[in-house]
Amino acid sequence: MPEVDDILIQEALKGDQKAFRSLVSRHQASVYHIIVRMVRDKELADDLVQETFMKAFSSLRSYRSEYRFSTWLYKIAANCSIDHLRKKR
């Protein structure tokens, strides 16, 4: 499965928006579950999922393929959640 992500990432880096949408749809549910467990608010989790994918898209060139894409993406999701919780305090 990770090789599918690698192919989609390469296509997304070439400007293929459909490839990035495919990455989003492959990982959206998992990212949502990570975030909703952290922030305990479904509407806020929806917003943070969107923010996670915007950050991932803008940082896609920094992704290193020796790591799984999902691990990299989940770290972005966790950091978005932590940042939000810090700002909230």
PDB file of N, CA, C and O in Angstrom:
ATOM      1  N   MET A   1       0.809  -1.210   0.000  1.00  0.00           N
ATOM      2  CA  MET A   1       0.000   0.000   0.000  1.00  0.00           C
ATOM      3  C   MET A   1       0.854   1.278   0.000  1.00  0.00           C
ATOM      4  O   MET A   1       0.527   2.222  -0.718  1.00  0.00           O
ATOM      5  N   PRO A   2       1.931   1.330   0.780  1.00  0.00           N
ATOM      6  CA  PRO A   2       2.734   2.554   0.769  1.00  0.00           C
ATOM      7  C   PRO A   2       3.222   2.933  -0.625  1.00  0.00           C
ATOM      8  O   PRO A   2       3.370   4.118  -0.925  1.00  0.00           O
ATOM      9  N   GLU A   3       3.474   1.937  -1.487  1.00  0.00           N
ATOM     10  CA  GLU A   3       3.942   2.275  -2.824  1.00  0.00           C
ATOM     11  C   GLU A   3       2.889   3.053  -3.608  1.00  0.00           C
ATOM     12  O   GLU A   3       3.235   3.872  -4.459  1.00  0.00           O
ATOM     13  N   VAL A   4       1.612   2.809  -3.333  1.00  0.00           N
ATOM     14  CA  VAL A   4       0.543   3.586  -3.978  1.00  0.00           C
ATOM     15  C   VAL A   4       0.665   5.048  -3.549  1.00  0.00           C
ATOM     16  O   VAL A   4       0.548   5.955  -4.373  1.00  0.00           O
ATOM     17  N   ASP A   5       0.902   5.270  -2.256  1.00  0.00           N
ATOM     18  CA  ASP A   5       1.094   6.636  -1.772  1.00  0.00           C
ATOM     19  C   ASP A   5       2.278   7.287  -2.457  1.00  0.00           C
ATOM     20  O   ASP A   5       2.204   8.452  -2.847  1.00  0.00           O
ATOM     21  N   ASP A   6       3.375   6.547  -2.611  1.00  0.00           N
ATOM     22  CA  ASP A   6       4.563   7.114  -3.250  1.00  0.00           C
ATOM     23  C   ASP A   6       4.271   7.563  -4.677  1.00  0.00           C
ATOM     24  O   ASP A   6       4.727   8.621  -5.109  1.00  0.00           O
ATOM     25  N   ILE A   7       3.512   6.753  -5.400  1.00  0.00           N
ATOM     26  CA  ILE A   7       3.142   7.114  -6.778  1.00  0.00           C
ATOM     27  C   ILE A   7       2.254   8.364  -6.768  1.00  0.00           C
ATOM     28  O   ILE A   7       2.464   9.287  -7.555  1.00  0.00           O
ATOM     29  N   LEU A   8       1.267   8.385  -5.878  1.00  0.00           N
ATOM     30  CA  LEU A   8       0.371   9.549  -5.793  1.00  0.00           C
ATOM     31  C   LEU A   8       1.136  10.808  -5.399  1.00  0.00           C
ATOM     32  O   LEU A   8       0.847  11.888  -5.914  1.00  0.00           O
ATOM     33  N   ILE A   9       2.098  10.687  -4.505  1.00  0.00           N
ATOM     34  CA  ILE A   9       2.908  11.841  -4.094  1.00  0.00           C
ATOM     35  C   ILE A   9       3.695  12.378  -5.273  1.00  0.00           C
ATOM     36  O   ILE A   9       3.730  13.587  -5.500  1.00  0.00           O
ATOM     37  N   GLN A  10       4.326  11.492  -6.024  1.00  0.00           N
ATOM     38  CA  GLN A  10       5.094  11.933  -7.194  1.00  0.00           C
ATOM     39  C   GLN A  10       4.199  12.662  -8.190  1.00  0.00           C
ATOM     40  O   GLN A  10       4.591  13.684  -8.751  1.00  0.00           O
ATOM     41  N   GLU A  11       3.004  12.138  -8.407  1.00  0.00           N
ATOM     42  CA  GLU A  11       2.068  12.786  -9.326  1.00  0.00           C
ATOM     43  C   GLU A  11       1.595  14.136  -8.769  1.00  0.00           C
ATOM     44  O   GLU A  11       1.483  15.112  -9.510  1.00  0.00           O
ATOM     45  N   ALA A  12       1.321  14.183  -7.472  1.00  0.00           N
ATOM     46  CA  ALA A  12       0.884  15.439  -6.850  1.00  0.00           C
ATOM     47  C   ALA A  12       1.980  16.497  -6.946  1.00  0.00           C
ATOM     48  O   ALA A  12       1.693  17.672  -7.171  1.00  0.00           O
ATOM     49  N   LEU A  13       3.233  16.080  -6.777  1.00  0.00           N
ATOM     50  CA  LEU A  13       4.345  17.026  -6.884  1.00  0.00           C
ATOM     51  C   LEU A  13       4.487  17.581  -8.298  1.00  0.00           C
ATOM     52  O   LEU A  13       5.031  18.668  -8.493  1.00  0.00           O
ATOM     53  N   LYS A  14       3.996  16.830  -9.280  1.00  0.00           N
ATOM     54  CA  LYS A  14       4.003  17.300 -10.671  1.00  0.00           C
ATOM     55  C   LYS A  14       2.805  18.196 -10.972  1.00  0.00           C
ATOM     56  O   LYS A  14       2.652  18.688 -12.090  1.00  0.00           O
ATOM     57  N   GLY A  15       1.952  18.405  -9.958  1.00  0.00           N
ATOM     58  CA  GLY A  15       0.809  19.289 -10.144  1.00  0.00           C
ATOM     59  C   GLY A  15      -0.519  18.586 -10.364  1.00  0.00           C
ATOM     60  O   GLY A  15      -1.521  19.240 -10.654  1.00  0.00           O
ATOM     61  N   ASP A  16      -0.544  17.277 -10.231  1.00  0.00           N
ATOM     62  CA  ASP A  16      -1.777  16.518 -10.430  1.00  0.00           C
ATOM     63  C   ASP A  16      -2.664  16.631  -9.192  1.00  0.00           C
ATOM     64  O   ASP A  16      -2.412  15.982  -8.177  1.00  0.00           O
ATOM     65  N   GLN A  17      -3.707  17.462  -9.286  1.00  0.00           N
ATOM     66  CA  GLN A  17      -4.606  17.680  -8.152  1.00  0.00           C
ATOM     67  C   GLN A  17      -5.420  16.438  -7.828  1.00  0.00           C
ATOM     68  O   GLN A  17      -5.761  16.201  -6.669  1.00  0.00           O
ATOM     69  N   LYS A  18      -5.728  15.655  -8.831  1.00  0.00           N
ATOM     70  CA  LYS A  18      -6.480  14.421  -8.616  1.00  0.00           C
ATOM     71  C   LYS A  18      -5.669  13.451  -7.745  1.00  0.00           C
ATOM     72  O   LYS A  18      -6.232  12.761  -6.895  1.00  0.00           O
ATOM     73  N   ALA A  19      -4.377  13.403  -7.953  1.00  0.00           N
ATOM     74  CA  ALA A  19      -3.511  12.531  -7.151  1.00  0.00           C
ATOM     75  C   ALA A  19      -3.533  12.976  -5.685  1.00  0.00           C
ATOM     76  O   ALA A  19      -3.606  12.143  -4.782  1.00  0.00           O
ATOM     77  N   PHE A  20      -3.470  14.288  -5.453  1.00  0.00           N
ATOM     78  CA  PHE A  20      -3.511  14.758  -4.069  1.00  0.00           C
ATOM     79  C   PHE A  20      -4.872  14.468  -3.447  1.00  0.00           C
ATOM     80  O   PHE A  20      -4.950  14.078  -2.282  1.00  0.00           O
ATOM     81  N   ARG A  21      -5.942  14.655  -4.212  1.00  0.00           N
ATOM     82  CA  ARG A  21      -7.279  14.320  -3.698  1.00  0.00           C
ATOM     83  C   ARG A  21      -7.362  12.839  -3.336  1.00  0.00           C
ATOM     84  O   ARG A  21      -8.021  12.470  -2.364  1.00  0.00           O
ATOM     85  N   SER A  22      -6.700  12.002  -4.109  1.00  0.00           N
ATOM     86  CA  SER A  22      -6.674  10.570  -3.800  1.00  0.00           C
ATOM     87  C   SER A  22      -5.939  10.310  -2.485  1.00  0.00           C
ATOM     88  O   SER A  22      -6.370   9.480  -1.685  1.00  0.00           O
ATOM     89  N   LEU A  23      -4.835  11.015  -2.265  1.00  0.00           N
ATOM     90  CA  LEU A  23      -4.121  10.894  -0.988  1.00  0.00           C
ATOM     91  C   LEU A  23      -5.027  11.308   0.171  1.00  0.00           C
ATOM     92  O   LEU A  23      -5.079  10.649   1.209  1.00  0.00           O
ATOM     93  N   VAL A  24      -5.735  12.411  -0.033  1.00  0.00           N
ATOM     94  CA  VAL A  24      -6.646  12.892   1.011  1.00  0.00           C
ATOM     95  C   VAL A  24      -7.699  11.833   1.302  1.00  0.00           C
ATOM     96  O   VAL A  24      -7.926  11.497   2.464  1.00  0.00           O
ATOM     97  N   SER A  25      -8.336  11.309   0.286  1.00  0.00           N
ATOM     98  CA  SER A  25      -9.413  10.347   0.529  1.00  0.00           C
ATOM     99  C   SER A  25      -8.883   9.041   1.140  1.00  0.00           C
ATOM    100  O   SER A  25      -9.599   8.378   1.890  1.00  0.00           O
ATOM    101  N   ARG A  26      -7.651   8.672   0.829  1.00  0.00           N
ATOM    102  CA  ARG A  26      -7.059   7.450   1.407  1.00  0.00           C
ATOM    103  C   ARG A  26      -6.786   7.616   2.902  1.00  0.00           C
ATOM    104  O   ARG A  26      -6.858   6.641   3.649  1.00  0.00           O
ATOM    105  N   HIS A  27      -6.475   8.834   3.349  1.00  0.00           N
ATOM    106  CA  HIS A  27      -6.008   9.031   4.721  1.00  0.00           C
ATOM    107  C   HIS A  27      -6.921   9.893   5.589  1.00  0.00           C
ATOM    108  O   HIS A  27      -6.676  10.035   6.787  1.00  0.00           O
ATOM    109  N   GLN A  28      -7.959  10.464   5.011  1.00  0.00           N
ATOM    110  CA  GLN A  28      -8.800  11.412   5.731  1.00  0.00           C
ATOM    111  C   GLN A  28      -9.425  10.816   6.998  1.00  0.00           C
ATOM    112  O   GLN A  28      -9.414  11.459   8.048  1.00  0.00           O
ATOM    113  N   ALA A  29      -9.958   9.624   6.915  1.00  0.00           N
ATOM    114  CA  ALA A  29     -10.626   9.020   8.078  1.00  0.00           C
ATOM    115  C   ALA A  29      -9.640   8.790   9.221  1.00  0.00           C
ATOM    116  O   ALA A  29      -9.960   9.065  10.377  1.00  0.00           O
ATOM    117  N   SER A  30      -8.465   8.299   8.913  1.00  0.00           N
ATOM    118  CA  SER A  30      -7.459   8.055   9.960  1.00  0.00           C
ATOM    119  C   SER A  30      -7.007   9.353  10.611  1.00  0.00           C
ATOM    120  O   SER A  30      -6.858   9.428  11.830  1.00  0.00           O
ATOM    121  N   VAL A  31      -6.790  10.374   9.789  1.00  0.00           N
ATOM    122  CA  VAL A  31      -6.386  11.680  10.323  1.00  0.00           C
ATOM    123  C   VAL A  31      -7.494  12.232  11.221  1.00  0.00           C
ATOM    124  O   VAL A  31      -7.219  12.763  12.296  1.00  0.00           O
ATOM    125  N   TYR A  32      -8.730  12.106  10.782  1.00  0.00           N
ATOM    126  CA  TYR A  32      -9.864  12.576  11.585  1.00  0.00           C
ATOM    127  C   TYR A  32      -9.889  11.879  12.946  1.00  0.00           C
ATOM    128  O   TYR A  32     -10.070  12.533  13.973  1.00  0.00           O
ATOM    129  N   HIS A  33      -9.709  10.571  12.959  1.00  0.00           N
ATOM    130  CA  HIS A  33      -9.763   9.820  14.222  1.00  0.00           C
ATOM    131  C   HIS A  33      -8.650  10.241  15.178  1.00  0.00           C
ATOM    132  O   HIS A  33      -8.869  10.338  16.386  1.00  0.00           O
ATOM    133  N   ILE A  34      -7.476  10.486  14.649  1.00  0.00           N
ATOM    134  CA  ILE A  34      -6.367  10.960  15.490  1.00  0.00           C
ATOM    135  C   ILE A  34      -6.727  12.302  16.117  1.00  0.00           C
ATOM    136  O   ILE A  34      -6.564  12.504  17.320  1.00  0.00           O
ATOM    137  N   ILE A  35      -7.218  13.212  15.287  1.00  0.00           N
ATOM    138  CA  ILE A  35      -7.505  14.569  15.756  1.00  0.00           C
ATOM    139  C   ILE A  35      -8.678  14.592  16.721  1.00  0.00           C
ATOM    140  O   ILE A  35      -8.600  15.246  17.761  1.00  0.00           O
ATOM    141  N   VAL A  36      -9.753  13.902  16.407  1.00  0.00           N
ATOM    142  CA  VAL A  36     -10.946  13.955  17.269  1.00  0.00           C
ATOM    143  C   VAL A  36     -10.639  13.362  18.646  1.00  0.00           C
ATOM    144  O   VAL A  36     -11.205  13.804  19.646  1.00  0.00           O
ATOM    145  N   ARG A  37      -9.756  12.375  18.709  1.00  0.00           N
ATOM    146  CA  ARG A  37      -9.359  11.830  20.016  1.00  0.00           C
ATOM    147  C   ARG A  37      -8.582  12.863  20.824  1.00  0.00           C
ATOM    148  O   ARG A  37      -8.645  12.875  22.054  1.00  0.00           O
ATOM    149  N   MET A  38      -7.851  13.729  20.129  1.00  0.00           N
ATOM    150  CA  MET A  38      -7.041  14.716  20.842  1.00  0.00           C
ATOM    151  C   MET A  38      -7.857  15.931  21.283  1.00  0.00           C
ATOM    152  O   MET A  38      -7.702  16.412  22.405  1.00  0.00           O
ATOM    153  N   VAL A  39      -8.731  16.427  20.394  1.00  0.00           N
ATOM    154  CA  VAL A  39      -9.450  17.676  20.699  1.00  0.00           C
ATOM    155  C   VAL A  39     -10.853  17.451  21.251  1.00  0.00           C
ATOM    156  O   VAL A  39     -11.447  18.372  21.811  1.00  0.00           O
ATOM    157  N   ARG A  40     -11.394  16.244  21.102  1.00  0.00           N
ATOM    158  CA  ARG A  40     -12.704  15.874  21.634  1.00  0.00           C
ATOM    159  C   ARG A  40     -13.838  16.809  21.187  1.00  0.00           C
ATOM    160  O   ARG A  40     -14.729  17.154  21.964  1.00  0.00           O
ATOM    161  N   ASP A  41     -13.771  17.204  19.916  1.00  0.00           N
ATOM    162  CA  ASP A  41     -14.793  18.094  19.345  1.00  0.00           C
ATOM    163  C   ASP A  41     -14.860  17.794  17.850  1.00  0.00           C
ATOM    164  O   ASP A  41     -13.904  18.043  17.115  1.00  0.00           O
ATOM    165  N   LYS A  42     -16.005  17.254  17.406  1.00  0.00           N
ATOM    166  CA  LYS A  42     -16.112  16.789  16.023  1.00  0.00           C
ATOM    167  C   LYS A  42     -16.014  17.915  14.999  1.00  0.00           C
ATOM    168  O   LYS A  42     -15.361  17.756  13.968  1.00  0.00           O
ATOM    169  N   GLU A  43     -16.657  19.051  15.273  1.00  0.00           N
ATOM    170  CA  GLU A  43     -16.587  20.171  14.320  1.00  0.00           C
ATOM    171  C   GLU A  43     -15.180  20.732  14.233  1.00  0.00           C
ATOM    172  O   GLU A  43     -14.682  21.016  13.144  1.00  0.00           O
ATOM    173  N   LEU A  44     -14.547  20.888  15.379  1.00  0.00           N
ATOM    174  CA  LEU A  44     -13.168  21.370  15.405  1.00  0.00           C
ATOM    175  C   LEU A  44     -12.259  20.372  14.685  1.00  0.00           C
ATOM    176  O   LEU A  44     -11.349  20.768  13.957  1.00  0.00           O
ATOM    177  N   ALA A  45     -12.509  19.088  14.890  1.00  0.00           N
ATOM    178  CA  ALA A  45     -11.702  18.062  14.224  1.00  0.00           C
ATOM    179  C   ALA A  45     -11.811  18.193  12.707  1.00  0.00           C
ATOM    180  O   ALA A  45     -10.814  18.041  12.001  1.00  0.00           O
ATOM    181  N   ASP A  46     -13.005  18.473  12.202  1.00  0.00           N
ATOM    182  CA  ASP A  46     -13.173  18.677  10.753  1.00  0.00           C
ATOM    183  C   ASP A  46     -12.281  19.812  10.262  1.00  0.00           C
ATOM    184  O   ASP A  46     -11.619  19.690   9.231  1.00  0.00           O
ATOM    185  N   ASP A  47     -12.269  20.916  11.004  1.00  0.00           N
ATOM    186  CA  ASP A  47     -11.431  22.065  10.626  1.00  0.00           C
ATOM    187  C   ASP A  47      -9.949  21.710  10.664  1.00  0.00           C
ATOM    188  O   ASP A  47      -9.186  22.089   9.776  1.00  0.00           O
ATOM    189  N   LEU A  48      -9.553  20.981  11.703  1.00  0.00           N
ATOM    190  CA  LEU A  48      -8.142  20.628  11.843  1.00  0.00           C
ATOM    191  C   LEU A  48      -7.698  19.596  10.809  1.00  0.00           C
ATOM    192  O   LEU A  48      -6.532  19.572  10.415  1.00  0.00           O
ATOM    193  N   VAL A  49      -8.616  18.750  10.372  1.00  0.00           N
ATOM    194  CA  VAL A  49      -8.291  17.817   9.282  1.00  0.00           C
ATOM    195  C   VAL A  49      -7.977  18.620   8.024  1.00  0.00           C
ATOM    196  O   VAL A  49      -7.004  18.346   7.321  1.00  0.00           O
ATOM    197  N   GLN A  50      -8.814  19.612   7.754  1.00  0.00           N
ATOM    198  CA  GLN A  50      -8.580  20.457   6.587  1.00  0.00           C
ATOM    199  C   GLN A  50      -7.229  21.176   6.700  1.00  0.00           C
ATOM    200  O   GLN A  50      -6.467  21.235   5.735  1.00  0.00           O
ATOM    201  N   GLU A  51      -6.949  21.710   7.870  1.00  0.00           N
ATOM    202  CA  GLU A  51      -5.677  22.392   8.096  1.00  0.00           C
ATOM    203  C   GLU A  51      -4.499  21.433   7.925  1.00  0.00           C
ATOM    204  O   GLU A  51      -3.467  21.798   7.362  1.00  0.00           O
ATOM    205  N   THR A  52      -4.661  20.213   8.412  1.00  0.00           N
ATOM    206  CA  THR A  52      -3.606  19.199   8.276  1.00  0.00           C
ATOM    207  C   THR A  52      -3.276  18.959   6.810  1.00  0.00           C
ATOM    208  O   THR A  52      -2.105  18.925   6.432  1.00  0.00           O
ATOM    209  N   PHE A  53      -4.299  18.791   5.988  1.00  0.00           N
ATOM    210  CA  PHE A  53      -4.043  18.512   4.575  1.00  0.00           C
ATOM    211  C   PHE A  53      -3.507  19.735   3.839  1.00  0.00           C
ATOM    212  O   PHE A  53      -2.737  19.592   2.890  1.00  0.00           O
ATOM    213  N   MET A  54      -3.901  20.926   4.259  1.00  0.00           N
ATOM    214  CA  MET A  54      -3.319  22.128   3.646  1.00  0.00           C
ATOM    215  C   MET A  54      -1.826  22.206   3.972  1.00  0.00           C
ATOM    216  O   MET A  54      -1.010  22.513   3.102  1.00  0.00           O
ATOM    217  N   LYS A  55      -1.475  21.928   5.226  1.00  0.00           N
ATOM    218  CA  LYS A  55      -0.061  21.931   5.620  1.00  0.00           C
ATOM    219  C   LYS A  55       0.703  20.831   4.894  1.00  0.00           C
ATOM    220  O   LYS A  55       1.827  21.043   4.439  1.00  0.00           O
ATOM    221  N   ALA A  56       0.095  19.665   4.789  1.00  0.00           N
ATOM    222  CA  ALA A  56       0.753  18.556   4.091  1.00  0.00           C
ATOM    223  C   ALA A  56       0.999  18.913   2.632  1.00  0.00           C
ATOM    224  O   ALA A  56       2.072  18.642   2.095  1.00  0.00           O
ATOM    225  N   PHE A  57       0.009  19.520   1.994  1.00  0.00           N
ATOM    226  CA  PHE A  57       0.166  19.891   0.595  1.00  0.00           C
ATOM    227  C   PHE A  57       1.290  20.905   0.423  1.00  0.00           C
ATOM    228  O   PHE A  57       2.109  20.780  -0.487  1.00  0.00           O
ATOM    229  N   SER A  58       1.331  21.910   1.298  1.00  0.00           N
ATOM    230  CA  SER A  58       2.357  22.943   1.155  1.00  0.00           C
ATOM    231  C   SER A  58       3.753  22.435   1.525  1.00  0.00           C
ATOM    232  O   SER A  58       4.758  23.027   1.134  1.00  0.00           O
ATOM    233  N   SER A  59       3.807  21.336   2.278  1.00  0.00           N
ATOM    234  CA  SER A  59       5.102  20.773   2.700  1.00  0.00           C
ATOM    235  C   SER A  59       5.453  19.482   1.967  1.00  0.00           C
ATOM    236  O   SER A  59       6.418  18.808   2.327  1.00  0.00           O
ATOM    237  N   LEU A  60       4.691  19.141   0.962  1.00  0.00           N
ATOM    238  CA  LEU A  60       4.855  17.833   0.315  1.00  0.00           C
ATOM    239  C   LEU A  60       6.274  17.618  -0.213  1.00  0.00           C
ATOM    240  O   LEU A  60       6.770  16.491  -0.203  1.00  0.00           O
ATOM    241  N   ARG A  61       6.923  18.669  -0.666  1.00  0.00           N
ATOM    242  CA  ARG A  61       8.290  18.532  -1.184  1.00  0.00           C
ATOM    243  C   ARG A  61       9.279  18.114  -0.094  1.00  0.00           C
ATOM    244  O   ARG A  61      10.329  17.545  -0.391  1.00  0.00           O
ATOM    245  N   SER A  62       8.940  18.397   1.163  1.00  0.00           N
ATOM    246  CA  SER A  62       9.849  18.031   2.259  1.00  0.00           C
ATOM    247  C   SER A  62       9.645  16.589   2.732  1.00  0.00           C
ATOM    248  O   SER A  62      10.433  16.084   3.531  1.00  0.00           O
ATOM    249  N   TYR A  63       8.601  15.930   2.249  1.00  0.00           N
ATOM    250  CA  TYR A  63       8.365  14.533   2.624  1.00  0.00           C
ATOM    251  C   TYR A  63       9.503  13.669   2.089  1.00  0.00           C
ATOM    252  O   TYR A  63       9.895  13.788   0.929  1.00  0.00           O
ATOM    253  N   ARG A  64      10.028  12.795   2.954  1.00  0.00           N
ATOM    254  CA  ARG A  64      11.110  11.896   2.548  1.00  0.00           C
ATOM    255  C   ARG A  64      10.563  10.475   2.475  1.00  0.00           C
ATOM    256  O   ARG A  64       9.988   9.964   3.436  1.00  0.00           O
ATOM    257  N   SER A  65      10.749   9.862   1.341  1.00  0.00           N
ATOM    258  CA  SER A  65      10.104   8.571   1.063  1.00  0.00           C
ATOM    259  C   SER A  65      10.664   7.403   1.870  1.00  0.00           C
ATOM    260  O   SER A  65      10.112   6.304   1.804  1.00  0.00           O
ATOM    261  N   GLU A  66      11.742   7.603   2.630  1.00  0.00           N
ATOM    262  CA  GLU A  66      12.199   6.488   3.468  1.00  0.00           C
ATOM    263  C   GLU A  66      11.253   6.260   4.648  1.00  0.00           C
ATOM    264  O   GLU A  66      11.329   5.233   5.322  1.00  0.00           O
ATOM    265  N   TYR A  67      10.364   7.223   4.892  1.00  0.00           N
ATOM    266  CA  TYR A  67       9.338   7.083   5.924  1.00  0.00           C
ATOM    267  C   TYR A  67       7.995   6.850   5.244  1.00  0.00           C
ATOM    268  O   TYR A  67       7.796   7.241   4.094  1.00  0.00           O
ATOM    269  N   ARG A  68       7.084   6.218   5.956  1.00  0.00           N
ATOM    270  CA  ARG A  68       5.744   6.047   5.402  1.00  0.00           C
ATOM    271  C   ARG A  68       5.044   7.402   5.374  1.00  0.00           C
ATOM    272  O   ARG A  68       5.177   8.205   6.297  1.00  0.00           O
ATOM    273  N   PHE A  69       4.308   7.635   4.313  1.00  0.00           N
ATOM    274  CA  PHE A  69       3.563   8.884   4.183  1.00  0.00           C
ATOM    275  C   PHE A  69       2.584   9.044   5.335  1.00  0.00           C
ATOM    276  O   PHE A  69       2.429  10.140   5.874  1.00  0.00           O
ATOM    277  N   SER A  70       1.925   7.958   5.713  1.00  0.00           N
ATOM    278  CA  SER A  70       0.930   8.044   6.784  1.00  0.00           C
ATOM    279  C   SER A  70       1.571   8.506   8.090  1.00  0.00           C
ATOM    280  O   SER A  70       0.968   9.295   8.818  1.00  0.00           O
ATOM    281  N   THR A  71       2.761   8.041   8.401  1.00  0.00           N
ATOM    282  CA  THR A  71       3.451   8.465   9.619  1.00  0.00           C
ATOM    283  C   THR A  71       3.725   9.961   9.590  1.00  0.00           C
ATOM    284  O   THR A  71       3.499  10.666  10.573  1.00  0.00           O
ATOM    285  N   TRP A  72       4.211  10.431   8.454  1.00  0.00           N
ATOM    286  CA  TRP A  72       4.508  11.855   8.263  1.00  0.00           C
ATOM    287  C   TRP A  72       3.221  12.677   8.405  1.00  0.00           C
ATOM    288  O   TRP A  72       3.206  13.711   9.074  1.00  0.00           O
ATOM    289  N   LEU A  73       2.163  12.214   7.780  1.00  0.00           N
ATOM    290  CA  LEU A  73       0.888  12.918   7.807  1.00  0.00           C
ATOM    291  C   LEU A  73       0.286  12.928   9.212  1.00  0.00           C
ATOM    292  O   LEU A  73      -0.236  13.953   9.651  1.00  0.00           O
ATOM    293  N   TYR A  74       0.353  11.809   9.917  1.00  0.00           N
ATOM    294  CA  TYR A  74      -0.208  11.738  11.267  1.00  0.00           C
ATOM    295  C   TYR A  74       0.547  12.653  12.222  1.00  0.00           C
ATOM    296  O   TYR A  74      -0.039  13.188  13.164  1.00  0.00           O
ATOM    297  N   LYS A  75       1.834  12.835  11.985  1.00  0.00           N
ATOM    298  CA  LYS A  75       2.616  13.759  12.809  1.00  0.00           C
ATOM    299  C   LYS A  75       2.142  15.197  12.577  1.00  0.00           C
ATOM    300  O   LYS A  75       2.037  15.977  13.523  1.00  0.00           O
ATOM    301  N   ILE A  76       1.860  15.540  11.338  1.00  0.00           N
ATOM    302  CA  ILE A  76       1.314  16.868  11.037  1.00  0.00           C
ATOM    303  C   ILE A  76      -0.033  17.038  11.736  1.00  0.00           C
ATOM    304  O   ILE A  76      -0.299  18.088  12.322  1.00  0.00           O
ATOM    305  N   ALA A  77      -0.874  16.023  11.678  1.00  0.00           N
ATOM    306  CA  ALA A  77      -2.199  16.074  12.317  1.00  0.00           C
ATOM    307  C   ALA A  77      -2.062  16.271  13.826  1.00  0.00           C
ATOM    308  O   ALA A  77      -2.756  17.100  14.415  1.00  0.00           O
ATOM    309  N   ALA A  78      -1.177  15.515  14.439  1.00  0.00           N
ATOM    310  CA  ALA A  78      -0.974  15.638  15.893  1.00  0.00           C
ATOM    311  C   ALA A  78      -0.451  17.028  16.238  1.00  0.00           C
ATOM    312  O   ALA A  78      -0.893  17.633  17.215  1.00  0.00           O
ATOM    313  N   ASN A  79       0.482  17.532  15.446  1.00  0.00           N
ATOM    314  CA  ASN A  79       1.029  18.870  15.706  1.00  0.00           C
ATOM    315  C   ASN A  79      -0.024  19.956  15.538  1.00  0.00           C
ATOM    316  O   ASN A  79      -0.051  20.912  16.315  1.00  0.00           O
ATOM    317  N   CYS A  80      -0.891  19.828  14.541  1.00  0.00           N
ATOM    318  CA  CYS A  80      -1.991  20.795  14.363  1.00  0.00           C
ATOM    319  C   CYS A  80      -2.890  20.785  15.597  1.00  0.00           C
ATOM    320  O   CYS A  80      -3.297  21.838  16.087  1.00  0.00           O
ATOM    321  N   SER A  81      -3.191  19.606  16.087  1.00  0.00           N
ATOM    322  CA  SER A  81      -4.055  19.474  17.268  1.00  0.00           C
ATOM    323  C   SER A  81      -3.390  20.066  18.503  1.00  0.00           C
ATOM    324  O   SER A  81      -4.020  20.806  19.259  1.00  0.00           O
ATOM    325  N   ILE A  82      -2.136  19.744  18.702  1.00  0.00           N
ATOM    326  CA  ILE A  82      -1.400  20.267  19.855  1.00  0.00           C
ATOM    327  C   ILE A  82      -1.309  21.789  19.787  1.00  0.00           C
ATOM    328  O   ILE A  82      -1.509  22.476  20.788  1.00  0.00           O
ATOM    329  N   ASP A  83      -1.005  22.310  18.599  1.00  0.00           N
ATOM    330  CA  ASP A  83      -0.938  23.780  18.436  1.00  0.00           C
ATOM    331  C   ASP A  83      -2.262  24.424  18.799  1.00  0.00           C
ATOM    332  O   ASP A  83      -2.297  25.439  19.495  1.00  0.00           O
ATOM    333  N   HIS A  84      -3.353  23.832  18.325  1.00  0.00           N
ATOM    334  CA  HIS A  84      -4.670  24.384  18.637  1.00  0.00           C
ATOM    335  C   HIS A  84      -4.938  24.339  20.134  1.00  0.00           C
ATOM    336  O   HIS A  84      -5.419  25.317  20.708  1.00  0.00           O
ATOM    337  N   LEU A  85      -4.633  23.222  20.766  1.00  0.00           N
ATOM    338  CA  LEU A  85      -4.879  23.092  22.209  1.00  0.00           C
ATOM    339  C   LEU A  85      -4.027  24.082  23.003  1.00  0.00           C
ATOM    340  O   LEU A  85      -4.486  24.618  24.012  1.00  0.00           O
ATOM    341  N   ARG A  86      -2.811  24.327  22.565  1.00  0.00           N
ATOM    342  CA  ARG A  86      -1.956  25.319  23.242  1.00  0.00           C
ATOM    343  C   ARG A  86      -2.540  26.726  23.119  1.00  0.00           C
ATOM    344  O   ARG A  86      -2.571  27.483  24.089  1.00  0.00           O
ATOM    345  N   LYS A  87      -3.002  27.066  21.911  1.00  0.00           N
ATOM    346  CA  LYS A  87      -3.573  28.402  21.686  1.00  0.00           C
ATOM    347  C   LYS A  87      -4.849  28.601  22.510  1.00  0.00           C
ATOM    348  O   LYS A  87      -5.157  29.710  22.945  1.00  0.00           O
ATOM    349  N   LYS A  88      -5.571  27.518  22.710  1.00  0.00           N
ATOM    350  CA  LYS A  88      -6.840  27.554  23.425  1.00  0.00           C
ATOM    351  C   LYS A  88      -6.627  27.897  24.911  1.00  0.00           C
ATOM    352  O   LYS A  88      -7.474  28.544  25.528  1.00  0.00           O
ATOM    353  N   ARG A  89      -5.514  27.469  25.468  1.00  0.00           N
ATOM    354  CA  ARG A  89      -5.228  27.705  26.892  1.00  0.00           C
ATOM    355  C   ARG A  89      -4.953  29.147  27.196  1.00  0.00           C
ATOM    356  O   ARG A  89      -4.697  29.498  28.348  1.00  0.00           O
TER     357      ARG A  89
END
